[in-house]
Amino acid sequence: MPEGTEVELLIQSPQVVSPPVSDLEAKQRFLKSLVERMQQNPIPLNAPRFTRETLYERR
C-alpha cells in the first residue's frame, strides 16, 4: 500500500476465551512454571533481531 493510505481495522475477540484463574495457588504454580520454562529456554545472545521491515518481508 502506498504511504498515507487509509485503512480500516476490525478487531475481533478469539472464539475461545480461557476463564480467568481465580485460585491464587493455581495462578502462582502456573506463573512459577512459566518462569522456569523461560529460564530453561533463553533467547540466545546471537539471535537475530527483527525489525518492522524484516517482519514485513517475511510474509
N, C-alpha and C positions, 0 to 999 in steps of 0.2 A: 504494500500500500504506500502511496506517496505520503511524504511528511505532511502533517496537518490534516490528514483525512479523519473525519469524524466517524466514530463507531459507537454502536450501542451494545452494552454488555448486559447479559441476563444471568444473574447468579441464582442457581438452584441448589437447594439443600440436598444432600445424599438421600437415597431411598431408605437406607438402613442407618438408624442412629442408635449408637450404643447408649444404654442408660447411664446416668452418672453413678459413680461409685460412692455409695453413701456409707459403707462400712469403712471407718477410719483405718482399721488394721489391714484390710484388704488393699486399700489405697497405698498404705505405706509399704506393704510387701511388693506391690506392683512397681512402685517408684524405685525401690531398692533393686529389684530385678532389672529394671530398665537401665539404671546407672551402672550396674555390674556388667551388663551386656555391652554398653557403650565403652566401658573401660577395657573390656576384653577385645574389642574390635575398633581400635582407634583409627582415625584417618591418618594415613602415612604423611610424613612431613613433605615428601616429594610428590604428593598427589597433585594433579593439575587443578588449577584454579579456573573456574568457569566464569566468564564474563557474560553480560547480557547478549553480546554479539555472538559468542561461541555457542551459547544455548540456543539462540535463534537459528543458527546454521545447522544444528543437529537435527532439526525437524525433518 
